[in-house]
């Protein structure tokens, strides 16, 4: 549980937002073109298949929104945090636009709290 909380805290420091009362993390990724966005999503999808874990995500042209959570047992898991970190690394490889070059996003309903595994609150 403590490792999940530490990993989640690192994600929050790097642009991810806690949501669903700390049960998930989410982030927007923006790339220069649709092709770069699709290549990013393709790499993430391949890793999802290997890890047998998938995100909730949506794509519109050069933007992708990703949310990681675990449904059984419910909550944020170590797999979620590791896959979120994988997304960050893949985004760098595919040329994610720096935050100041991205159009502003509509605010999301987010939490600053991060729960531990299966809804247990972290420190």
Number of C-alpha atoms within 10 A of each C-alpha: 16 13 14 21 22 17 17 30 18 14 21 18 9 12 15 21 24 26 21 17 16 23 25 25 26 23 21 18 21 24 23 16 13 16 13 20 23 18 15 23 21 13 15 22 15 11 16 15 10 9 11 9 15 19 18 10 14 12 16 10 14 16 20 19 15 20 20 26 26 19 11 8 11 13 22 29 28 20 17 23 24 16 20 25 18 15 20 19 14 18 22 13 12 18 15 23 14 11 12 7 11 15 8 8 7 6 6 10 10 15 15 12 19 28 25 23 21 16 16 14 15 16 10
